[in-house]
Amino acid sequence: MKQRIEGRIWLFGDNLDTDQLAPGKALTLPWEQRRPRLFPKRPKLVEQLVPGDIIVAGKNFGCGSSREQAVENLQGLGVACVIAESYGRIFFRNAIAHAMPAISCPGISGICAEGDRVRFDWGTFEVNNLTNGNTLSAQPFSDDMIDIIRSGGLLNRMMQIR
């Protein structure tokens, strides 16, 4: 796990549900057929995302169905992390279990514009908008959550402590 995550952001509002991240009709399709169906309300996004990009969102990111594929699809697209004001509870748990950093940072959507560059620091739990100079404090993770992410996910962590 890198000390810092830095990348270009894609900005979303409140209540982005798992149907956008893992559409029901695409759940069982092979990756190459599933990939273009992600984010149906922003169909060109999948073509524009590059590995290392960051999603910044408002409140209740990942609400809706408890689809683990929502996190897996973000990872498959190369999204480095999600920084949102808050998360749907099940999405957040799935993200940590799959070693996807889901950073809670109240106020983040108010200091970012699409295309800005942001940096998250694991040591300070600060989010810096490198484009406009704004900085916010994110909610820290517990040591156990950090261990899960460092291990590459919950299953890997459990294998390490057996």
Helices and strands as residue ranges (DSSP letters): E 4-11, H 18-21, G 24-26, H 31-34, G 35-37, H 45-48, E 54-57, H 68-76, E 81-84, H 89-97, E 102-104, G 108-111, E 117-121, E 126-129, E 135-137, H 143-151, H 154-161
